[in-house]
Amino acid sequence: MSYWYNVATGQVETDETRDRDANVLGPYDTQEAARNALATARERTEQWDEEDREWDERGPSPRDGA
């Protein structure tokens, strides 16, 4: 079963209970992972932002096509 975090309601939903037009994050394997969706998204965004800053500072490598 898949779990989804509904951004509008803050509720965890399943495939059976979620509205197909709802603004959701997922799917997740567990209810706990779905409950933590916003924190996980924030952590990943911060990590990607840091990786982008590091890339900008060092520039592309030869294998990046530059």
N, C-alpha and C positions, 0 to 999 in steps of 0.2 A: 504494500500500500504506500502511496505517496502522500506527503504532507506539504502544505503550502501556507505561507504567511500572508494574510490579507492586509495590505498596507493601509487601507481605509478604515478597517474595523479593529486592527490589532489582534485579530483572532487567528488561530491555527485552524486550517480547514483540510479536508481530505478530497480526493478526487470525486467522491460521492456528494460532498456538501458544498463544494465551491462553485460559484457562478463563473461560467466560462468567460464572461466579460469583466470579471473582477480584476483589480490591480493587485497582483500577487507576486511573491518571490518564491522560487522553488522550481522543481520539486526537491524535497528533502526526504531522507530515508526514515527519520524519526520525528516525533512531535517536538522533542527538545531542540533538535537542529532547526526546525521551523520557527520555534519560539525565539531563537537566537539569531534569526535571519538579518535583522538590522545591524546588530553588532558585528556579525560576520562580514556583511557588506561593507561596513565602515572600516574594519580592519584590512580587508582586501584592497579597498580604495586607497587607504593610507600607504599600504605596501607598494601598490602600483605607482602612486605618486612619487614615492621615494625612488623607485627604480627609474622612473622617467627623469627625475632630477639628476641621478647618477649618470644616466645615459647622456643627458644634455651636457654635463660637465666634461665627460671624457670624449664625447663625439662618437660617431659611428666607427665600427671596426671594419677592416677590409672585407670581411665576409658579409657585412650588412649591405654591400653594394655601393659603398661610397668610394 
